Amino acid sequence: MPYDITLIPGDGIGPEVTEAAVRVLEATGIRFHWELAFAGDRAQDVYGTPLPSYVLESIRKNRVALKGPITTPVGSGFRSVNVALRKALDLYVCLRPCKTYPGALSHHQDVDVVVVRENTEDFYAGIEYERAAPETERLIQFIAEQDGQIVAEGSSIGIKAISESASRRIVRYAFEYARAYNRKKVTAVHKANILKYTDGLFLSTASKMARQYPDIEFESVIIDSLCMQLVRSPQRHDILVLPNLYGDIVSELCAGLVGGLGIAPGANVGDEIAVFEPTHGSAPKYTGQNKVNPMAMMLSGVLMLRHLGETDAADRVERAIAQVIVEGKSVTYDMKTDRNDPTAVGTAQVADAVIEKMKE
């Protein structure tokens, strides 16, 4: 029986990298039934919303989706399709493995860091109050009356909410992932020295949860210290578990350490549903140019295969991608020392090369 998978091509370069990944996944011999669904700009044009209800219904039914990048408006408009998906489907884990492959342009070698980011709360819950709105003025007055702290007139306000329940389940996921994939250490990342109630709660919850996993090493580190450690010696870290905002920023930092967003896969996971997508955005200026790197999308497909229990197929795809990278011939411009190198190939040609390696 084929696997029923919701396929969301996305915006910008999304359809191109999605097509490349689908071709590679189908070349494994694993059978898929792709249920096409549109979200983002195309859905907005057709349905009047960037996230039609049928997309959520399809994912709930199939429980697995492969998704291309979707454009998020900056500063106005629909807050984020990605955030809306995560909230609607309770995809509380953002999983972003960052691994060096020989031949990739990186200042470090032997990096293998897994970022486990809480996905549902913190500032990304979207609880904001606009400057000069009546409710904002009431909130500013309330803060002054309760705490004696003065919030500057004309401020906009965002709420950082951290709960024990959300902290507990994301930390549990990190430890369970460590056991499942034979990882050695989980590091809780925080700023509890300053944010004593919110990040303090996250840290104390993580510390308590760690006692249930005596076979896994546990440590905690302040977020700014972590950033320095990652730049200087990323090999010291294994699994990082973080609140939402820190996780978003650190996952991009880690992607830069291993060669860029072009080889940075991702997944959004809940108890029942998983959506697999690259870390990078939709890069609309490159739409239709057959230019961008599809490997992050392919590697997201590798994560999907592992989620489905198709470990052998996942290993074959990852080995083929690694071989293409180390040879350095059939790679896109971003993986060349000179980004204007005329020997750089296009999105479709990378897929061709990976498929050929899988046949060897």
C-alpha positions, 0 to 999 in steps of 0.5 A: 500500500502506498503512503498517503501524504499531503503535498503542499508545494508552497510559494516562490521556489517551493514548487521547484524544490518540492518537485525535486524532492518528490522525484528523489523520494519516488526513486527509492521505490517506496510508493506514495499517494500525494494528495495535493493541497495549496497554501500561501499566495496561490491559495489566497488568490483562489480561496481568499485565504492563505490557509484553506480549511481543506489543507488542514483536513487533508493533513489531519486525515493523512497525518503526514505532509511534505511542505514547500516554503510559504511566504510570510508577510513582514509587518502586516497582513496574515501573521504566518501560515507556518505558525497557523499550521503549527497551532491548528495541528498542535505541532509543538516540536520544530525539529531542525537537524544541522549536520556537516557533509564533507564538501559543503562550505563550512568553517567547521567539520564533524558538526551534528547538532539537533535543534528541538524548538518549542513551537506553540508559545513564547513570543510566537504565540502572537499575543501583541498589543498595537501602539496607542490602542486603547487596550495597550494603554490599559495594559501599560497602566496596569503594569504601572499599578502592579509593578511600578514599572513605567512602559514608555508612552507609545509602546507596542507590547508583546507577551512572552508566555511560557507554560510548564505543560508545554515546557515539559512535553518539548523537553520530553520529546528531546530526551525521547529523540535522544534515546531513539537515535542514540544521542548522548546529551540534551542541553536546555537553553534559556535566559533564566538569569534575567527572565526568572519567571518565564525562562526560569520555569522552562529551565526548572521544568527541564531540570526535573524532566532530566531526572527521568532520563539518567542514561542521557547527559543533561546540561543547561546553558544561557542563550548568549553563551550558547551562541558563542560556544556554537561559533567556537566549538559546535562539536561540544553540543548534541541536542539543544532544546529551546523555547520558541524564539531562541530556537528559531534564531539558533537553528539559523545559526546552526544552519550557517555553521554547516553550510547554509540553509540549502542543506538545512532540513526541518520538521514540525511534529505533534503527537499524531501529525508531522509536517516536513519542510526545509528551514529556508524561506520561499525566496520569491526573487528566484522563482522559476529560475531553476537555480536554488538548492533543493537539498534541504527539501530532499533532506526533509524528505529523509526525515519523513522517511525515517518518521515512516519507518523507512530507514533503509530508503532514508539512508540511501537518499542521504548517502546519495546527497552526501556523495553529490556534495563531496564530488562538488560537480552537480551542485547549485551556486550556493555550494560553490566557492565562487557563487558565480561559478559557471559550472553550477547546476540547477534545481532539477539537475541536482535531483538528477544527480542524486537519483543517479547516485542512488542507482550505484 
